[in-house]
Amino acid sequence: MFIAYKITPFLADIFLPSKDQIKSNNNPTFFDKIADKYVKILSYLLKYKHRQKIFLVTVFSILFITFLFPLFRIVHFRMLPS
């Protein structure tokens, strides 16, 4: 879930048009306010290359650690039913 909330917006920033290209509404809604807070957080993370690298290394490190859970039997891994 962490990847869905962090990596997807990072990639969307690359492929989607900027906010200047989209017409904006003068009356912000509740979701617009949440989106603005989210943009502030992401812009802080993505403003500098150094922060981007730290962020991506952290995400992939956490992903790698979770892949090790079945190996160390932290979680029970069963692909086929018995």
C-alpha positions in Angstrom: 0.0 0.0 0.0 2.9 2.3 0.7 4.0 1.9 -2.9 0.6 2.7 -4.2 0.5 6.0 -2.3 4.1 7.0 -2.9 5.5 5.5 -6.1 2.4 6.0 -8.2 2.2 9.8 -7.7 5.9 10.0 -8.4 5.4 8.3 -11.7 2.2 10.3 -12.4 4.2 13.5 -12.0 6.3 12.4 -14.9 3.5 11.3 -17.3 0.5 13.5 -16.5 0.1 17.2 -17.5 0.9 19.9 -14.9 -1.7 21.7 -12.9 -1.2 24.8 -15.1 -2.5 23.0 -18.1 -5.7 21.9 -16.3 -8.4 24.5 -15.6 -8.8 25.0 -11.9 -12.0 25.6 -9.9 -12.2 28.7 -7.8 -14.2 27.0 -5.0 -11.9 24.4 -3.4 -13.7 21.3 -2.1 -12.7 19.0 0.8 -10.8 16.8 -1.6 -9.0 19.7 -3.2 -7.7 20.6 0.3 -6.5 17.1 0.9 -4.9 17.0 -2.6 -3.1 20.3 -1.9 -1.6 18.9 1.4 -0.6 15.7 -0.5 1.1 17.8 -3.2 3.0 19.7 -0.5 4.3 16.5 1.0 5.2 15.0 -2.4 6.8 18.2 -3.6 9.0 18.2 -0.5 10.1 14.7 -1.3 10.6 15.2 -5.0 12.1 18.6 -5.1 15.7 17.5 -5.0 17.4 14.5 -6.6 19.0 13.6 -3.3 15.6 13.3 -1.6 14.2 11.3 -4.5 17.1 8.8 -4.2 16.7 8.4 -0.5 12.9 8.0 -1.0 13.3 5.3 -3.7 16.0 3.4 -1.7 13.8 3.4 1.3 10.8 2.2 -0.6 12.7 -0.6 -2.3 14.4 -1.6 0.9 11.1 -1.9 2.7 9.8 -4.0 -0.2 12.8 -6.2 -0.1 12.5 -6.7 3.6 8.8 -7.7 3.2 9.8 -10.3 0.6 12.1 -11.9 3.2 9.2 -12.4 5.6 8.2 -15.9 4.3 11.9 -16.9 4.2 12.3 -16.2 7.9 8.9 -17.6 8.6 7.6 -14.3 10.0 4.5 -14.9 8.0 3.0 -18.2 6.8 3.4 -18.5 3.1 1.1 -21.0 1.3 0.5 -20.8 -2.5 -1.6 -24.0 -2.9 -4.4 -25.2 -0.7 -3.8 -28.5 1.1 
